[in-house]
Amino acid sequence: MTLADLNSRFGIADQLTFIDGPNGLVFAEIDNALGSAYICLQGAHITTFRPKDQVEPVIWVSKFAKFAPGKSIRGGAPVCWPWFGAHATESSFPGHGFARTVMWEVTHSAALPGGETEITLALLETEQTHAQWPHKTRLELNVIVGKSLKASLNTSNLGDTPVQIGEALHTYFQIGDIEEVQVTGLENTVYLDKVGEVARKTQSGAITFNGEVDRVYVDTTATCTIVDARLNRRIVIAKTGSRSTVVWTPWTEKADKMGDFGPDGWRQMVCVESANALENGVTVAAGETHRMTVEYSAEAM
Ligand code: BG6
């Protein structure tokens, strides 16, 4: 669909416009009285979100992000699907699945009575996606931009046998400084520590950061809060249909190797990912839809 077609079918005056971005990527630009956001049609990737009452965005995107066809964008809210992390058996398949790097199509938009803007995107199946995922599924992301950001990742099994998925909304949150934040909500929760020798541990107290953190917390449906002493705010991350939470920060060495954080960019972000990973992978029965939803909001402290 051309930009003109997108705007005439799904554009909403004073709220939603489709625009050309770098390297031929197309973005939905949402700006209403309550909040603003950009969503890249490649990957259905929300790249940033800011409630109007916040000076700083709630969702971080790297100033050095590479916006390129077929490449994942550093920052925002990448959709990891239909597996999380490395593929179980095929090492040549992309980490975190293919959903974040393939094209999606817009299927719906609406101006909601409360002033929010709603948009729905569906993953476009191609020979490339079928080669890595032969199952009959439909994946949709529904996003509502208002004072908070709501997103629902919906996996429908259109086949006649059960399908097993792993998934995450791998969201990068904007913070003042990684050394001055705490993440609460995961106290006493078991996690897989992926830094160094992989080990299962139990969280004691709030999470604080003074080095690389790469943890998959399992069997948790808890709301998490990023308590940010530098920006004097809390970001609240509520979720449903998700039984894992991933907490990740690369720290200096790893961020430098990744090449798209820029100098010290990693200090202003922390990933708190609502997920179904490891033993929390989801089996979607034939004919059923599994929904994982999140709501991100920010409040002053
Ligand atoms: C996290 C993983 O979810 O994503 C980390 O737990 C990984 O191990 C990180 O490094 C970033 O992944 P990517 O593929 O976006 O660079």
Residues whose N, C-alpha, C, O or C-beta is under 5 A from the ligand:
A	BS01	BG6	G95 D214 V246 W248
